[in-house]
Each structure stands twice: as C-alpha cells, then as structure tokens.
Amino acid sequence: MNRRHYAITLQEASEDSPVLTRLIALTRESSKWLNAITPLIPAGLHASIQAGPIEGQTWCLLVKNNAVAAKLRQLLPALQAHLRSQGWDVVSIRLKIQS
C-alpha cells in the first residue's frame, strides 16, 4: 500500500483496498434491501429505521427505540418473504436499537 500525503476520494481508496470495496458493496446492498421493504413499513416509522450491516444471510436493521422494534417484529416474516421474492437470500432480519 502506498502512502499518500494528499486527500483522495472514496472511489480511489476503494480501488486500492479489496476490503473497502467489499464494505461499500455490502452498504449499497443493505440500502437496496431497505428501499425494497420500505413500502411494507408504516410511513410513520420510516424516519426511525436505518439499513444496517449484512452478515452472511442475516441483515440488521437499526431502529431508534423499543416501540419501533416491537412493530417491526410483527412485520419481520412479511419483510423476509418480500426480500426473498425479490431474489435476495435473507434468512433472518435482526433488529438493533440505537442508544
């Protein structure tokens, strides 16, 4: 890895690092998954949910509080089924409450 003493773009950094390239790809995939399930989630909850990390076949959603998590737990089977119907291999969705 070459040391640079000047600023580079994220694109340039990712070209030098396979790990960073993979991280960027997973972040984009997670955002796509959130966009795919957004129509299934009540509009009032949209601002309280963020796409989280993908770890194998498990996806994490970041939620603002326990109330949002409780509502999403009720919707998880439908959300997983919707993602699978779109061709994504999601076995489980994990919820993480942000503190």
N, C-alpha and C positions, 0 to 999 in steps of 0.2 A: 504494500500500500504506500502510495506516495504522499508525503506531507505537503500540504499547500498552505501558504500564508496569505490566502485571499479567500473571500467568500465564494461559495459555489452553490448552484441550485440543487434542490432535492433530486431532480432528474439526473444531474451529473453525479451526485453522491450515490444514487441507486445503481448507476451503471458500474460503479467500482465495487459494489457490495452485493453479493447474491442474497445475503440475509436481509438486507434492507429492501431489496427487490421483492422478496417473498412477503415481507411485512406489509409493504404497500399493496401488493396483490390481495392479501387477506383483508386489509382495511377496506379496499374497494368492494370486495365480495360481501363483506358484512354490511356495508351501506346498501348494496343492491338487495340483500335479503330484507333489510328494514323497509326499504321502499316497496318491496313486494307485499309485505304484510300490513303496511300502513292502512289500506282501505278496510281491513278487518278489525281495526282497533278504533274504539270510540274517539271522535275528534278531540274531545276534551283532554285526552291522555297523550296526544301526540307530542306535546312540548315536554312531557315528563319521561320520555323514553329515548335512549340513545343506543346505537349499534355498539356492541362490544366485541371482544375477541372471538375468533373461531379456533377451536382446539379439536382437531380431528373431525368427528361428526357431531360435536357439541358446539352450540352457539350460545353466547352470553348476551343478554340484554341488560343494559344499565338503566335502572329506574330510580326516580327521585325519592320515593317514600313507600311505606308499607301498604298504603291504600292502593297505589298503582300496581304494586306487586300482587296484591290479592286479586284484583280484577284480571290481571294478565294470566294468573294461574288458572283461572276459569277458561281462558281462551287458548291456552297452550296446545291442546290437541288439535284445534282447528288451524292454528298458526303452523304447526308442524306439518299437518296434512297439506296445507296450501303450498308450503315450500317444496314438499316432495312432489306435488303435482306439477310444479314448475321445473322439475328436473334436478333440484338440489338435494344432495344426500345429507339431510339433517335428521339425526336420530333423536336428539334431545335439545331442548332450549333451557338454559339456566338463567335465573334472574339474580341480579346483584343490586342491592340497594346502595346507592351512593350516600355517603355520610357528609 
